[in-house]
């Protein structure tokens, strides 16, 4: 197993997490340059090479400052999951720690970060037919239908899952239906033991300031061409990678459900909601130290934990 590899002494993963638009990318670059190391992205939508504007992918200039991994490494049609991410990141860390005792990991995808830090459940892959049928059920019958199905098949997980997140509900249903066992019964109860140190930094801002940043980012994305980018992907809108804030609202606009102005407002609203869910997720992690998105403060906090 990759997670049992012995890494060089004092190998340290510097995690920079937090909500969307808080400023993680610029801080991560400054931290990586300070420690002379490379960056691993833990933003699950930045994996896709076709998605540029709507995922706030680091610019070519930013990636020239510091080498980034797991940015634009997949195509929209690629099948990918969090277990593969865990294994691939651990394999990469064995290479990167051989060159430098520090690696920065940055992102806001909580489940992907948790997989690297704590391990992820060894759950079965599910065939595309079953997955597609559940997505069709969601499309035709709404989220209440899949919630009710999960409540029947796995009430224990139903009581814990974010019921506003259809992807989490569908993933649990996939496992229940494919194995005949409750998803909750197949989840790991213990954390994986990593053979490297992890220092976790969370970035946050006062709510009003974060909301202003989100609104400004959405406006900037529209000026950069998000509308045309979304239109180019409209024929592929059923792909899971495109079921994300910024694209799905514009797809609904193309369907005539609401005006462009209303679609932009919905992107802002849904992004703010997503940021709140991210903060809630990371606040549950007792070992995250919270900072303002200021590189000097973050570097100081990291160095204080290295002594």
C-alpha positions, 0 to 999 in steps of 0.5 A: 500500500502506498500509505505504508511507504516510509517517507524521509524524516520530517516530510510535511504536507502543508494543507491550505483549505477554506471556502471558495474565493477566500484567496487560497491560490495566491496564499498557497503560491507564496507559501510554496515559494517560501518553502521551495516546494510544489503544489497539489490541487485538491479542488475536484473541478480544477482537475478537468482540462476543459474547465478554465473560467468557471473553476478559477483554475490557476493562471498559466502565470501562476503555474509558472511561479510554482509547479502545480499537480492535479490541475487540468490532468483529466478530461470531462469524460474521464471516470474519476473518484476520490479513491483514485485521487487518494492513491495518486496523491500518495504516490506523488508525495513519495516522489515529491518528498524525496526532493523536498521535505515540504509539499503544499496541498491547497483546495476546498474539496473537503472529501478529497482533502480528507482522503489524503489526510485520513484515508477513504473508504475502500468502496466498490466501483459502480457501473455506469448504467446504475449511476446513470439511472440514478441521475435520471431519477434525480432529473425526472423525480427530483431530489426528494425521490432519491432522499426517500430511497436512501432513507429506506435503504440506509437510515443511518447514513440518511441521518448524517448526510448533507441532504442538499447534496445530490452527489453524496446521496447518489454515491450512497445509493450506488453502493447500497444497490450494487452491494445489497448492504447499507453504505454506512456499514461499509465506511471506515471507522478509523483514520489511516496512519500517514507516515508524514506530518500534516500541518492544516491551515484554514483560511477565512474572512468575515462573512460580508467580506467573503460574500463581496469577494464571491460576487466580484469573482462571479462578475469577473468570470462573466467578463472573462467569458464564462457564458461562452465557456458554458455554452460550449459545454451545453451539449455535454451538460449531463456529465457529472463534472459539469454538475457544478455551480456556475455552469448548471445555472447558465445551462438552465438559462440556455433552457429558457428557465430564467434570464441571464441576469437571474442566472448570474444572481443564482450563481452568486447565491449558490456560490455563497451557499457552497462556501458556507458548506465548505466552512461547516465541513472544515470547522469540524476538523479540530486540528485546523488552525484558522488564519486570514488569507495573508501569506505572511501570517500563514507562513508564520503559523506554519513555522511556529508549528515546525519548531 
